Amino acid sequence: MLKEEAPHVHESFQFVSDMLTEDEQYLQALTKEQMNQVITSQSPKQIEIKTKPLLDLPLPLQRRGIQLILNYLYENTQSAFSNQHILGTLDWLSHTDQPSGSLDLPKGLQAVKSYDHCMFTFERSHVLDQSYALHLKAELGEELFFSQMDSLSSYQIMFRRMHGTETIFSCFKRSCSSPFDHSLTKKW
């Protein structure tokens, strides 16, 4: 029926389809070119980017850039993520009031943001290696009591002897050893 009323309509549809395909190919090539300036390191299980150059790109290139990252890490498995993940990631990266943090994505992928960099990784060790330090000064033999340590419950205490009898107590996530074990009483 449509062909009877407009015999050349299929040619118009084909023309528009061809133009959209060419436009998409151009935008993909431009995105790849721009992402070479954004990506700082890349391996099969992780990609690190500079966030500011990504966010300075026009929005269509930002979306395609995140899609390229996710396609690479998920090995082109489209069902592993949706447009909501792309938009959510861009929204999260653009919140400058939170300069650091992490975002959980499907199938164990995590984005870890630290100021002007963001690492997309499946490797949990890179997430845990992010150390957050709490430095306390005390004299040797002095007892320190910790209360309300729920947020530090997975931390261990590392001792380092500094400048004579002064000791620095540093807390690091899951990664400490103790050269000597006195002068600290833990009260959790």
N, C-alpha and C positions, 0 to 999 in steps of 0.2 A: 504494500500500500504506500509506504513512504517512497519507494523507488518510482512508483507511478506518478506521485505528485512532484517529486524532485529527483529526476533521473541521475543527476550527478552528485547526489548527497554523499555517496560512498567515497567519491574522490575528495570531497571536502573533509570528511572524517579522516581519511588516510593522510591528507596534507597536514592537518592539525596534529595528528598522532606523530608524524615524522618530525615536525617542528619541535614538539615537546620532548621527543627522544633526543634530538640534537641539543636542545637547551640543557637537558639533564646531563648529557655527556660532557658538555662544556663546564657546567657547574661542578661536576665530579672532578674533572681535571684541574680546575681552579682550586678546589678544596684540597686536593692532594698536594698541589704546589704550595699553598699557604700552610698546610699542616707540617711540611718539612721545616718551616720556621718555628713552629709551635712545639713539636716533639723534641725532647732533649735526650731521651734514651729509649731503647726499644728492645725487647726480647720476646720469645714466644709466650711468656706468662705475664708480662707486664709492659706498660708504657708509661713514661713520665713526660709531662707537658709543662710548659709555662702557661699559667692561666691568663695573664693579662693580654698577651698577643692573641690568644683564642677569643677572649671576650671583646677584643677590638675589631674582630672580623664582622662583616654583616651577618645578621641572624641566619639567613639561609646557609651560609658557609659554616657557622657555628654548629648548627644542627647536623649538617653533613659531616663535619669534623668529628663530633662525638660518635656519630653512626659509623664512621670509618674505624675509630678506635675500638668500638664494641664489636664490629664485624671481624676485625683482626683477632681480638682476644677470644671471642667466641667461635672462631674459625668459620665465619660466615654462616652460622646457625641462626637464621632470622628469628626462629621461635624462642630463642633464649632471652630476647628483650623486646620491648615495645616502644612506640613513640613516647609513651609516658616516661619511660626510663631516660630517654634522650632529653626531653624537656625538663624533667626533674633534676637531672645532672647539671644542666645549664643553669637552672634556677639556683641550685645549691652552690655552684661555683661562683655565681655573681653576687652572693651575699657577702659583702666585704666587712660586715659587722662581726662575722665569724671567720677570722683569718685561717683557722685550722680546724680540722675535724675529719670525720670519715663518713662515708655513705655506703651502705650495703646494697649491692646490685644482685640480680639473680645468679644462681649456680655458684655461689662462693666468691664472686668477683667483688672487690672492695676498692673504692676510690678514697685515697687519703690525701687531704689537702693540707698544705703547710705554706701559708702566705702566698707567694707567687708561683708555687709549683703544686702539681697534683699527680699522684701516682695511681694508676689503675693496675691492680695486681690480684692474682690468685694466690700468691705466695704469702701466707700468714706471717712468716718470720719477718718480712719487711714491715708489716704492720706492728708487730710486737717490738721490733728493734727501735721504734720511735721511743726515745727515753724521755721521761719527765722527771726532773730532779727536784728533791726537797733537801736543801742544805741547812743543817743545824750545827751551830758551833757549841762545843762543850769542853770542859777540862777533863783530862784523863781521870777515870774513876767516877765521874759525875753520872747520876742516874737520870735518864730521861723517860717520862711516862707519856704514852700516846693514848688519847681517847678519841672516840668517834672516828675510827680509822676505816670505816666501811669502804670508802672510796679507794683506800690504799691496801685493801686486804690481800691483793695479789702481789704486793710488793715484798721484796726482801730488803734487808738492810746491808749496805756495804760500808765498811769502815776504811778510812784512809788516814794515815798519820801525816800530819802537816805541821811544819814549823815548830819543832820541839814537842811540847806537851799538848799543843792544841790539836784537836781531832775534828775532822769534818765527817759528818754522817750524811751519806747520800742515799736516797731511795731510788731504785730503778726497777722498772717492770721486769719481773722474771729473769733477772740476769746478773745477780750479784754473788760475790764470794766474800769471805771475811778473813783477813790475815790474822786478826785476833778477835776474841769474842767477848771481852768484858766491857764494862762501862756503858752498857745499854740494857735496860730492862724493858721488855715489850709488855704492854698492857693493852690488849685488843678489845 
